[in-house]
Amino acid sequence: MNTKLRTDITIRQLCEGFVYDENDEKGLFGFNGKLVIQPDYQRNYIYGDGKRDVAVIESLLKGYPLGLIYFNKTGDMYEVLDGQQRITSIGRFVTNKFAVNINNYPRNFDALDKNIQEDLLNTELTIYICEGTETEIKEWFKTINIVGVPLNEQELLNSVYSGPFVNLCREEFSNSQNSNIQTWSNYIRKMKWMQTMLNNHGRAHNITNDLTYLFDNYKSLSKKEREVFILLSQDMHVADIAKKLGKSEKTVINQRTEVYSKLDIKDRHDLFEKAKLLGLIV
């Protein structure tokens, strides 16, 4: 499977032509109609609880990284391989489907100051464009969904097997507004991976300060330094990064030095730990 890193796609571009189905609770299209937000193998939208959707927007307004997003490219069309919950939350907010608290006042997108609106719309996302066979794409979908809100056994099967029958089943049983399945609404369990990791390092009591400090330092990285950091976090060597980005090895080494300095990275193990906290790797 081939992948290409994109860091130039903005929220404005992503939300152009955004379509959300209120009845089926799922994002349908974005990116000027070229992006299928919820392919057949994806679960329905589950972030619309007034907490997780709000957290996505608050992170963006604070300038925090949103983590990696993956698109599958087929011809001129794209589909969301990973990130549909975040993308749907963003699209719903930009189209005034919910509000966030700013200075203790609820504000939807249109109620934000114009400069805040522009900053949000001009935010560049970190997206990997993937191209491969159907089998490769679905196997990768399973791999990248081992954290966050985990896929249950049936959802993993849905990612491998798709077709008219599976689609009809999903329409019936994935819609939380369906009165027949209201009793299933508590099947989602909250993941505790980040808390466990922090506890193992004896840092749970400092989580707020640690993350705020890390996020602020990440924001200080230049666009090119972020690209190098992401590739380093995926265990790529300097020569491979230079070739992928079309740079000299000396330039990559200099940018790596800046990344280590700004993020206070002590060694490669520390680099991976910080990348995990930023949501750049799993």
Disulfide bonds with the S-S distance in Angstrom:
none
